[in-house]
Amino acid sequence: MTLALTDNTLLRHKAYINGTWVEASDKDTLPVTNPANGGVIAQVARCGTQETRAAIAAAETALPLWRAKPARERAVLLRNLYQLMMEHQEDLAQILTAEQGKPLAEARGEIAYGASYFEWFGEEAKRVYGDTIPAATKDKRIVVIKQGVGVVACITPWNFPNAMLSRKMAAALAAGCTLVCKPASETPLSAFAIAELADRVGIPAGVINILAGKTAEIGEELTSNPSVRKLTFTGSTVVGKELMAACASTVKKTSMELGGNAPFIVFDDADLDAAVAGAIASKYRNAGQTCVCANRFLIQESIHDAFAEKLAQAITQFRIGDGSQDGVNFGPLINQRAVTDVNNFISDAVNKGAQAITAGKNPDPDGNFVLPTILTHVTEEMEVFRKEIFGPVAPLIKFSTEEQALRMANDTEYGLAAYFYSRDIGRIWRISEGLEYGMIGINEGIISSEAAPFGGVKESGNGREGSKYGLDDYTEIKYLCLGGIDK
Ligand code: SIN
């Protein structure tokens, strides 16, 4: 399968190490397939321990020069990268849709979203402020400076192949860190395209290194190599815990953006049409494959049937198909394993008494499609209440009181995103303060922005990405104690 790009050199198949495109030392390759039809798009270098070591060594060598560059110079490079990504938005979106499956309009949005982190952190690079602190004695002065942590390892998922990497890279580069990045094996092409553009803007060799391949080998080296001072990961809670444990042996700083089980609560005073629109955006974006997707819909009894009816009507409007086709706004899941997992969630719920409503029909048996689905008569015993679905399934659960809604919403080990719809200002404050989550959408189904702190509490992770807080995870605080001031 060939992609019709304006600039074909954005489609890179090799690993980017020390400013050079290299094959795996044993010439091994990994197929990248299109989730909409199973076709092979590319064979990319399948790297392992040896290439990871070379990438870490390159990042370590590049560190002193990159760190010493004035923040203003790093800022110019990041700004230029933002601009170049936007100039190539269409090609980058085509690559993204081909390997990930999301509709082109969403892919274009993701490129703009990913690029915005380079713009944002380019500006923030100039604002890594320190502190002066009054000392306890006359002869001393206390000064605090912030410095980049050093070599950073990034492990990123397949659901946002551009934006999840961009938001880590941008913050790390702004802070003066160098990088070794491992994108998901399903979607390495978007990551290589960013490396190609970074190379074109003149980010020096070794500052950014990107390789895909043998997940276990690369992960083992990134977590155990003492030269790596920080690991940042977006993915499942299960894998996040394993990575945190592995990083403990060299006491690396970690930031983890992990799984979620987002409640989406609709109170009886809500604007119902706005709630349905928010539900569609939050639940079905990327066919339900986002960590912040609404996972459980808690609907107040008196409006439950009206909400269910409007939502069922809304899902009939999707055009399901290959995301690269005009007008398609609902794409496939990433692979067959995801299809099986999501279908198992539906079967578990139906076997326990839920009723399923679906819309549309499967456009291609060779693709990984699951139709948009709503489940009614859902109870807390069903897996869809407890587990992250990561697919286009909306379970509806009734509640009667505010207290009950809050109890059900917080009854999970996760704490990433939560949403609720209400017009009552007192209730808005009570619920916002009561929800045990890192991010809350209030009368809003889409909360992501480079200007806002993205991250969770409980088993949804630690650290924040984006916003003025996003740099903190990539810096260390250094305390300078100046003595002998008073003679
Ligand atoms: C995610 O699914 O983790 C990212 C979603 C986003 O940034 O909007």
Residues whose N, C-alpha, C, O or C-beta is under 5 A from the ligand:
A	BS01	SIN	Q289 T290 C291 V292 S448
